[in-house]
Amino acid sequence: MIDASWVIVDKVTGEPVLETTDFELCQFINIERYRVVPVLAWLVSLNVPEEA
């Protein structure tokens, strides 16, 4: 399956910064500060129950 978009996530806060459909942009993200996550993986991670 080909990813349609990606979510840029701040590694420190875990908060999403932006969603993009531009794969070229993902190549220039500062990977020391941000993670590039396929949108499907991001959405699945939102449905994982938090541990008590």
ROSE-4610 file (N, C-alpha, C; in Angstrom, 1 decimal, always signed):
// ROSE-4610
residu = [M/M/M/I/I/I/D/D/D/A/A/A/S/S/S/W/W/W/V/V/V/I/I/I/V/V/V/D/D/D/K/K/K/V/V/V/T/T/T/G/G/G/E/E/E/P/P/P/V/V/V/L/L/L/E/E/E/T/T/T/T/T/T/D/D/D/F/F/F/E/E/E/L/L/L/C/C/C/Q/Q/Q/F/F/F/I/I/I/N/N/N/I/I/I/E/E/E/R/R/R/Y/Y/Y/R/R/R/V/V/V/V/V/V/P/P/P/V/V/V/L/L/L/A/A/A/W/W/W/L/L/L/V/V/V/S/S/S/L/L/L/N/N/N/V/V/V/P/P/P/E/E/E/E/E/E/A/A/A]
num = [1/1/1/2/2/2/3/3/3/4/4/4/5/5/5/6/6/6/7/7/7/8/8/8/9/9/9/10/10/10/11/11/11/12/12/12/13/13/13/14/14/14/15/15/15/16/16/16/17/17/17/18/18/18/19/19/19/20/20/20/21/21/21/22/22/22/23/23/23/24/24/24/25/25/25/26/26/26/27/27/27/28/28/28/29/29/29/30/30/30/31/31/31/32/32/32/33/33/33/34/34/34/35/35/35/36/36/36/37/37/37/38/38/38/39/39/39/40/40/40/41/41/41/42/42/42/43/43/43/44/44/44/45/45/45/46/46/46/47/47/47/48/48/48/49/49/49/50/50/50/51/51/51/52/52/52]
x = [+0.8/+0.0/+0.9/+0.5/+1.3/+0.6/+1.5/+1.0/+0.5/-0.6/-1.2/-0.7/-0.5/+0.0/+0.8/+1.5/+2.4/+2.1/+2.3/+2.1/+3.5/+3.8/+5.1/+4.8/+5.6/+5.3/+6.6/+6.3/+7.4/+7.9/+9.1/+9.6/+9.6/+9.7/+9.7/+8.3/+7.3/+5.9/+5.0/+5.4/+4.5/+3.3/+3.3/+2.2/+2.4/+1.3/+1.5/+1.7/+2.6/+2.9/+2.1/+2.1/+1.4/+1.2/+0.3/+0.1/+0.3/+1.0/+1.4/+1.2/+0.9/+0.8/+2.0/+2.9/+4.1/+5.3/+5.5/+6.6/+7.9/+8.1/+9.4/+9.7/+8.7/+8.8/+9.3/+8.9/+9.3/+10.8/+11.4/+12.8/+13.7/+13.1/+13.8/+13.5/+12.7/+12.3/+13.6/+13.7/+14.8/+14.5/+15.1/+14.7/+15.3/+16.1/+16.6/+15.5/+14.6/+13.5/+12.2/+11.9/+10.6/+10.6/+9.5/+9.3/+8.3/+8.6/+7.7/+6.9/+5.6/+4.8/+3.7/+3.6/+2.5/+1.2/+0.2/-1.0/-1.8/-1.7/-2.4/-1.8/-0.5/+0.2/-0.2/-0.3/-0.6/-2.1/-3.0/-4.4/-4.5/-3.8/-3.9/-3.3/-2.3/-1.7/-2.6/-3.6/-4.5/-5.6/-5.7/-6.7/-6.2/-4.9/-4.3/-4.7/-5.3/-5.7/-4.5/-4.6/-3.5/-3.5/-2.3/-2.1/-2.3/-3.0/-3.3/-2.1]
y = [-1.2/+0.0/+1.2/+2.2/+3.5/+4.5/+5.1/+6.1/+7.4/+7.9/+9.0/+10.3/+10.3/+11.5/+11.0/+12.0/+11.8/+12.9/+12.5/+13.4/+13.7/+15.0/+15.4/+15.6/+14.8/+14.8/+15.3/+16.2/+16.7/+15.6/+15.2/+14.1/+14.4/+15.7/+16.1/+16.0/+16.6/+16.7/+15.6/+15.0/+13.9/+14.5/+15.8/+16.4/+16.5/+16.4/+16.5/+18.0/+18.3/+19.6/+19.9/+19.0/+19.2/+17.8/+17.8/+16.7/+17.2/+16.3/+16.7/+15.6/+15.9/+14.9/+14.9/+15.8/+16.1/+15.2/+14.1/+13.2/+13.9/+14.8/+15.5/+16.3/+17.0/+17.7/+16.9/+15.6/+14.7/+14.4/+14.6/+14.4/+15.4/+16.6/+17.7/+18.0/+17.2/+17.3/+17.1/+17.9/+17.7/+16.5/+15.4/+14.1/+14.0/+15.0/+15.0/+15.6/+16.4/+17.1/+16.5/+16.0/+15.5/+14.1/+13.4/+12.1/+12.2/+11.5/+11.5/+10.2/+10.2/+9.1/+9.0/+7.8/+7.6/+7.9/+8.5/+8.9/+7.7/+6.5/+5.4/+4.9/+4.9/+4.6/+5.6/+6.9/+7.9/+7.7/+7.4/+7.2/+6.0/+4.9/+3.7/+4.0/+4.8/+5.1/+5.9/+6.6/+7.4/+6.5/+5.2/+4.3/+3.3/+3.4/+2.5/+3.0/+2.1/+2.5/+2.9/+3.9/+4.3/+3.4/+3.1/+2.2/+3.0/+2.3/+3.0/+3.0]
z = [+0.0/+0.0/+0.0/-0.8/-0.9/+0.1/+0.9/+1.8/+1.1/+1.5/+0.8/+1.5/+2.8/+3.4/+4.7/+5.2/+6.4/+7.4/+8.7/+9.8/+10.4/+10.5/+11.1/+12.6/+13.4/+14.9/+15.6/+16.6/+17.4/+18.4/+18.4/+19.2/+20.7/+21.1/+22.5/+23.1/+22.4/+22.9/+22.4/+21.3/+20.8/+20.0/+19.9/+19.2/+17.7/+16.9/+15.5/+15.1/+14.2/+13.7/+12.5/+11.5/+10.3/+9.6/+8.7/+7.8/+6.4/+5.6/+4.2/+3.3/+2.1/+1.0/+0.1/+0.4/-0.4/+0.1/-0.6/-0.1/-0.2/-1.1/-1.3/+0.0/+0.6/+1.8/+2.9/+3.0/+4.1/+4.0/+2.9/+2.8/+3.4/+3.7/+4.2/+5.7/+6.3/+7.7/+8.6/+9.6/+10.6/+11.5/+11.2/+11.9/+13.3/+13.7/+15.1/+16.0/+15.4/+16.2/+15.9/+14.7/+14.3/+13.7/+13.8/+13.2/+12.1/+11.0/+9.9/+10.0/+10.1/+10.4/+9.3/+8.6/+7.7/+8.4/+7.7/+8.3/+8.9/+8.2/+8.8/+10.1/+10.2/+11.5/+12.6/+12.2/+13.2/+13.7/+12.8/+13.2/+14.1/+13.7/+14.5/+15.9/+16.0/+17.3/+18.2/+17.6/+18.4/+19.1/+18.5/+19.0/+20.0/+20.3/+21.3/+22.7/+23.5/+24.8/+25.7/+26.5/+27.4/+28.6/+29.0/+30.2/+31.5/+32.4/+33.7/+34.6]
